Amino acid sequence: MTDNNEVSLRDYYEKFINEVIETEIIWGLSNDDGWAVCESNDFEDKEVILFWSNEKAAAKLVNEEWSDYQVTPIRFEDFIDDWLHGMHEDQVLAGINWDKELVGPEVEPVILIEDLLEEE
């Protein structure tokens, strides 16, 4: 990974934290079968559930394989209490502000909880 890529991933993550603290809403993609999930780019045999800090960024991925998904808001409290704790138990990572190439930070849910609550 290049330094520029590391900087942009860090920027994606910091933008997520700052926007979520401000709006108290997290955005995901869902359909009748569940939520948008990908294989990890960084860890073998790990799944990643994708989340965004704003609706517009999430909507950019409603295409091709996810054309039947809808941008769906998640309340901050629900994200912390239900989503992240459950993802930790299931050993699923959080994909933060991924771009159209399905690249972005992959974060352990407990780290994301700590970072969000520290900034709140």
N, C-alpha and C positions, 0 to 999 in steps of 0.2 A: 504494500500500500504506500502511495506517495504521500509526502507531507501535505500537498495541496488537497488530496482526498481526505486525509485525516482532519484538516482544518474545516472542510466543507461538512463532513459528518458531525463534527463538534458544533458547527454553526446550526445545522439542522436540529440537533438536540437542544441547544440553548434556546433557539427560536421556539421550539415546542414547549419547553418549560415556561418561558416568559409569557407566551400567548395563552397557555392553559391557565396559568395563575391569574391572568387578567380576565379571561372570559369565563372560567370555570366550566368549560365545555371541551370535550374531546370528541373527535370525529372518527368514525370507522365506516367500513363498507359492509352491508349486510344484504342478504336475500332470504328467501323462505327456508333455505337449507342451513343458514348460519352466517358466519362472518368470514371476511377475506383472510385467508391464511396462505403463507408461502413457506417453502423450505428455506432454511437459513443459508445465507451466503457465506457465513463465517464458521459455522459449527455443523459437523456431520450429524445427521439424524435428529436435528432440532427443527421444530416448527416455530414460525413467527406469525403473530397476529398483528396486523398493520393498524396504526393509529396516526391521526394528523391533528395539528393544532388549529386548523381552520378548514372550513367547508370547501373553499375553492381548491385547495391543494388535494383534498380527498377526491373531489369530483374529477380531477384529471385522470384518475385511474379507472373510472367507470367507462371502460372500453374493452374491445376484443373479448378476452376470456371473462372479464367481469362486467360485461355489458348489462347483465340482468341484476346487478347490485345497485343498492341505493345508498347515498351518503346518509349516515345515521348518527345523530348526536348522542353522547353519553355524558351524564352529569358527573362532575368532578368527584363528588362523594361516592357515587356508584363505581366509578373507575378505580378509586383507591380501595374501597372496602370489598367490592365484589370481584371486579375484573382482575386487578393485579394480584391480590391474594390467591385467587383461584388459579391464575396462570402460574404463579410460583409453585403451587402444589402440583400442577400438571407438568411442570418443567417446560413451559412454553415461553419464548422470548417475546418482547414487545418491539415491533418495528416502528421506528419513529420518523415521521415526515418523509417516508420513502418517495422517491421520484418515479417518473414514468418508466424508467429502466429497472424498477424494483431494486433500487439501491438506497440504503440509508442506514442509520445506526440501528444496531440490534442490542437491546438492553435487557438485563435480568430484571424481572419485575420488582424485586426488593430494592434494587438500586434506584429504579424510577420512583418508587414510593418515597424513599429517603430524599431524593432530589426535589420532588414536588413539595413535600411537607416542609423541607428546609427553607424553600423560597416563599411559602405561603404567608 
